[in-house]
């Protein structure tokens, strides 16, 4: 019975890891989008997305915020 329990735990961990990787990939795409929008001077939109990104990282993923270059410029 312990073997089945370990297998189930392993499968749950694998699934958790896949979801975490998908979330990290989505955040990388969001990072690119924020940078692109900032580059074409859509700073209000990029600033709003950066706040959303920060919330997702801190509250939902439990990861410390990594500031984006767009969050550190004089334009925003």
C-alpha positions in Angstrom: 0.0 0.0 0.0 2.9 2.4 0.7 4.1 1.9 -2.8 0.8 3.1 -4.2 0.8 6.1 -1.9 4.4 7.1 -3.0 3.4 6.7 -6.6 0.3 8.9 -6.1 2.4 11.5 -4.3 5.0 11.4 -7.1 2.3 11.9 -9.7 0.9 14.9 -7.8 4.3 16.4 -7.5 4.9 15.9 -11.2 1.6 17.7 -12.0 2.4 20.5 -9.6 5.8 20.9 -11.2 4.2 21.1 -14.7 1.7 23.7 -13.6 4.5 25.8 -11.9 6.6 25.6 -15.1 3.6 26.7 -17.2 3.0 29.6 -14.9 6.7 30.6 -15.1 6.6 30.4 -18.9 3.5 32.6 -18.9 5.3 35.1 -16.7 8.2 35.2 -19.1 5.8 36.0 -21.9 4.2 38.7 -19.8 7.7 40.1 -19.1 8.4 40.3 -22.9 5.0 41.9 -23.5 5.6 44.5 -20.8 9.0 45.4 -22.3 7.6 45.6 -25.7 4.7 47.9 -24.7 7.2 50.1 -22.8 9.4 50.2 -25.8 6.6 51.5 -28.0 5.7 54.1 -25.3 2.5 52.4 -24.1 3.8 53.0 -20.5 0.4 53.1 -18.8 -0.5 49.7 -20.1 3.0 48.3 -19.3 2.8 49.7 -15.8 -0.6 48.1 -15.2 0.7 44.8 -16.5 3.8 45.1 -14.3 1.6 45.5 -11.2 -0.4 42.4 -12.2 2.8 40.5 -12.7 4.1 41.5 -9.3 0.8 40.4 -7.7 1.0 37.0 -9.4 4.6 36.4 -8.4 4.2 37.5 -4.7 0.7 36.3 -3.8 0.0 33.4 -6.1 3.4 31.9 -6.6 5.0 32.9 -3.3 8.1 34.2 -5.1 9.8 37.5 -4.4 9.3 40.2 -7.0 11.9 40.7 -9.6 11.8 44.3 -10.8 11.6 44.8 -14.5 13.6 47.5 -16.3 10.3 49.2 -17.1 9.6 49.5 -13.4 12.8 51.3 -12.8 12.8 54.0 -15.5 12.0 57.7 -15.2 9.2 57.4 -17.8 6.9 55.3 -15.6 
